[in-house]
Amino acid sequence: MAQKPAASPRSAEGGPLELFLEMMAAERGAAANTLRNYGRDLQRFEAFARGRGETLETAGADDIAAYLEALHKQGLAASTAALKVSALRQFYQFLYAEGLRADNPTAAIDRPRLKRPLPKLLSTEEMSALIEAAAGEDAKALRLRAMVETLYAAGLRVSELCSLPLAAYRKGQPFLVVRGKGGKERLAPLGRRAADALEAYLAERGEFLRDGQASPFLFPSRGASGHVTTARFAQMLKDLAVRAGVEPSRVSPHVLRHAFATHLLDNGADLRSVQQMLGHADITTTEIYTHVAQDRLKDLVFKAHPLAKKKR
């Protein structure tokens, strides 16, 4: 068995785990929830490694493989195991890059195979039906229309939509300034229809403010959060689906984000541009939409191509 690397003197400054989490926060802008999850996962592996006579800093590839095997025997889902492997990979890559280890023990560890479910889809006709069903002249109808149009036009995460600051939109600008995961800013496209819906809503926005009070949010509410919550908007979409004649179980804020990406690719957009608009850090996350587009093309060929049709 190969000799394990000795602990580096530098680890005494705060420990390798603390140094790693500080780097993730300072250099990569990791969110607080991500830092908590990474810290918890690495501490659990550390406890496992100690049972094998190792520490978090000195554990080797065989220790990591044994840990993953133990997780598998516990019935851990592949998707959850993949997240734990990701934490280990980034941690040991950090140690290697910083000179705290002479090797990266995760280099030979395979990522758990994931069978990623394809996202639910809405057709362009169904999206049009949803938008049209949101028609109305009162303040609530105008707000709902603006939120649906904006989500579909810009491909936002529902958390990004609901917490959009008022300053994110400026009349005449063809984009929104969005602060996404990890505090990273991006420009999200905003078509003419969405801009018009926002303008109509903004004329009535004061209806959602407490008397005499201002709000920093584009979609304020009088609730504790100060803005429309993600749960409330999800329910608004379910109600809208009923009015539009679309099965409510097929409609959610995330499904509208899927529709944004899929419809762009269907109409010739390139994957890298869609990645940037969605705010994905890794293009492999965006690639799921290419599978959706391919499956739809395959179905179209089988249904429409004369050689694919059964002889009568």
C-alpha positions, 0 to 999 in steps of 0.5 A: 500500500502506498505511503500516505502523505504527511500532514502539512505544517500549514494545516495548523493555521486553521486546518485544511477544511477551514482553509478550503471553505474560506477559499470557496467563499472568497474566490468562488463566491460559494453560497452559505448553503453550499459551504454548509453542505460541503463542510458537513459532507467532508466532516462525515468523510473525515469521521469515516477515515478516522475509523480506518486510521486516517485523517481528512488530510491523509486519506487515500484513494482506497479510503475514498473508494471504501467510503463510497461503497459504504454509501452505496450499501446504505442505499444512497441515491446516485445523485446524492453520492455524486454531490459528495464526490464533488465535495471530495474532488474539490477539496483534494484538488485544493489541497494538491494545488496549495501544496498541502498534498503531493497527490490528488486521491480523487483523480482515479475515482469515478463519478457515480453514473446518473440517470438524469430525468428529462425536464417536463416540457410545454409546447410554444402553444401551451406557453402562449395559452398560459400567457393569454390566460393571464390577461386582465386590467387589474393590478393582480392580473398585470403583475401575474402577466408581467411575472410569467412573461419575464420568466419565460423571456429571460429564463430566470430561476424562480428565486431570481424572479421573485426577489428581483430588485426594482433597479434590475429593470430600466425602461428601454433596456433589452435585458435585466441585471440578475444576481444569480447563484454565488452572487454572480451577475448576468444580463438576462434577455428581455423581449418587447412583450415582456418589457411591455408587460412590465411597463403595464404592471409598474403603473399599478405596482403601488397597489402592492406597497404598504401605505407610504412605504417604498420597496426595493423589490420589483414584485413587492408584497405586504408579507414578511419577505417583502416580495412575492414568495416562490411558493405563492408564485408557484400556486399562481401558476397552477391556478393560471394553468387551470384557466389556460386548459393546461394540466396543472401538474405539468406547470411550475416555475421551473418548467417555464425555465425549461421551456425558455431553454428548449424553445431557444434550442429548437429555434437554432440557439447555440448551447453556449449562449443558452448556458450564459442566459440560464446562468449555469456555471457548467455547460454539462448542466445545460446539455440536458436540453440537447437531449430533449431537443434530440428526442423531440426530433426523433419523435418527429421523424418517426411520426412524419417521415414516410419511410418510418410509417408502417405500411397500411 
